[in-house]
């Protein structure tokens, strides 16, 4: 093998390595998008849970007030 063949072999190997890295980066990008969507979805669920907890707390407060009023009658 002459020097030109060696250089071409090195260039080909680097191209293959770059293609592998590019593929890995695409996979990481897709995973990051999936994680981002999941975090967004979970955030929305937490917001709904928080609202339900607030509503339940308000209902308990009103029920306690009603019980006090009923006891006074």
C-alpha positions as CSV (number, residue, x, y, z in Angstrom):
1,X,0.0,0.0,0.0
2,X,1.3,3.4,-0.8
3,X,0.8,6.6,1.1
4,X,-2.1,7.8,-1.0
5,X,-3.9,4.5,-0.3
6,X,-3.3,5.0,3.4
7,X,-4.6,8.5,3.3
8,X,-7.7,7.4,1.4
9,X,-8.3,4.7,4.0
10,X,-8.0,7.2,6.9
11,X,-10.4,9.6,5.1
12,X,-12.9,6.8,4.6
13,X,-12.7,5.7,8.2
14,X,-13.2,9.3,9.4
15,X,-16.2,9.6,7.1
16,X,-17.7,6.5,8.6
17,X,-17.0,7.7,12.1
18,X,-18.6,11.1,11.3
19,X,-21.7,9.3,10.0
20,X,-21.9,7.2,13.2
21,X,-21.6,10.3,15.3
22,X,-24.2,12.0,13.3
23,X,-26.6,9.1,13.7
24,X,-26.0,9.1,17.5
25,X,-26.6,12.8,17.7
26,X,-29.9,12.4,15.8
27,X,-31.0,9.7,18.3
28,X,-30.0,12.0,21.2
29,X,-32.0,14.8,19.7
30,X,-35.1,12.6,19.3
31,X,-34.8,11.4,22.9
32,X,-34.5,15.0,24.1
33,X,-37.6,15.9,22.1
34,X,-39.4,13.0,23.7
35,X,-38.3,13.9,27.2
36,X,-39.3,17.6,26.6
37,X,-42.8,16.4,25.5
38,X,-43.1,14.1,28.5
39,X,-42.1,16.9,30.9
40,X,-44.7,19.2,29.3
41,X,-47.4,16.6,29.6
42,X,-46.5,15.9,33.2
43,X,-46.5,19.6,34.0
44,X,-50.1,19.9,32.7
45,X,-51.1,16.9,34.8
46,X,-49.6,18.5,37.9
47,X,-51.4,21.8,37.2
48,X,-54.7,19.9,37.0
49,X,-53.9,18.0,40.3
50,X,-53.0,21.3,41.9
51,X,-56.3,22.8,40.8
52,X,-58.3,19.8,42.1
53,X,-56.5,20.1,45.5
54,X,-57.4,23.8,45.7
55,X,-61.0,23.0,44.9
56,X,-61.1,20.2,47.4
57,X,-59.6,22.5,50.1
58,X,-62.2,25.2,49.3
59,X,-65.0,22.6,49.5
60,X,-63.8,21.4,52.9
61,X,-63.7,25.0,54.2
62,X,-67.3,25.6,53.0
63,X,-68.4,22.3,54.5
64,X,-66.8,23.3,57.8
65,X,-68.6,26.6,57.7
66,X,-71.9,24.8,56.9
67,X,-71.4,22.5,59.8
68,X,-70.7,25.4,62.2
69,X,-73.9,27.1,61.0
70,X,-75.9,23.9,61.3
71,X,-74.6,23.4,64.8
72,X,-75.6,26.9,65.8
73,X,-79.2,26.3,64.6
